[in-house]
């Protein structure tokens, strides 16, 4: 998966296990946001090399999200997993 494949409403999970919803050009989470432009094509954080744990490891599809509390509720369908892809 590449950055260009991200769509509004998808949920991404970082190495730290934090979940963020894709909204426009940002990833919005319970504790803040990250601009998508800060990621390279392969969903690795490029602008802050001293920060670790923010590479995107998984991408989920989820129905309509009306609040950030809904990130943990309901079913999410895994559509991409970096570790599984790297094992191929």
N, C-alpha and C positions, 0 to 999 in steps of 0.2 A: 504494500500500500504506500502511496505517496501523499504528500501534503495536499496536492490538488484533488485528491479523492475525498477529502473530508467534506461533509455536508452539514448544514444547520440541523441541529437536533441529535447528531451523533454524540456519543459519550466516549471520551478517551480516558485511559488510565495510565498514569506515569509509573516510573520505576518505584517510586515511593508508595504507590498504591492509591494516590489521590485521583479522584474522578473529576472531570471537567466536561461541561456541555459546550459543543461548538455553536457559537452564536455570532454570526457575521464573521468578522476578522479576529475574534477573540475566543479563548477558551475560558469559560466562566466556572469557577468552583466555589465551594462554601467559604473558602478562606481568601479568595482573591481571583485574579485573572492573569492570563498570559496572552500576549499578542501572538497570533499564529505566525506572523512574519519573523518571529524570533526562532522559528524552527527551519531546518534545512529541508530539502526535498524528501528526505528519508525519515522525517519526524524525529530528528535528534536536535536538541537545543543547541543553537550555534552561537548566539550572541553573548552568552554568559558562561564561558568555559569553566569558571571556578565553581559554578553551581552544578551539583550532581544530583541525580535522582529524578530529573524532569524529562528525560527522553520518553516519548510515548511508546508504551509497550503493547497496549491492546486498544482496539476500537470496537465499540458496540453500537448496535442499532437499537433504538428504543422508541416507543410511541411518543406522542406529544408530551412534552414536559412543561408543566405550568409553574413549577417552583423548584428551587434547588433541593428542597427536601425530598423530592421525588426521585433523585438520583439513586438512592438506595432502595426505593420501593419498586415493586413490579419486576417484570421479566425484561432482561436485556439479552439480546442475541449477539454473541461474539462473532464479529465478521473479519477480524484480523488479529493475529497474535505474533509479535516479533520473534519470540523464541521458537515457535512452531515453524515459522517461515525460514528461520536460519538453520533449522535442522534438516531441511529438504536437500 
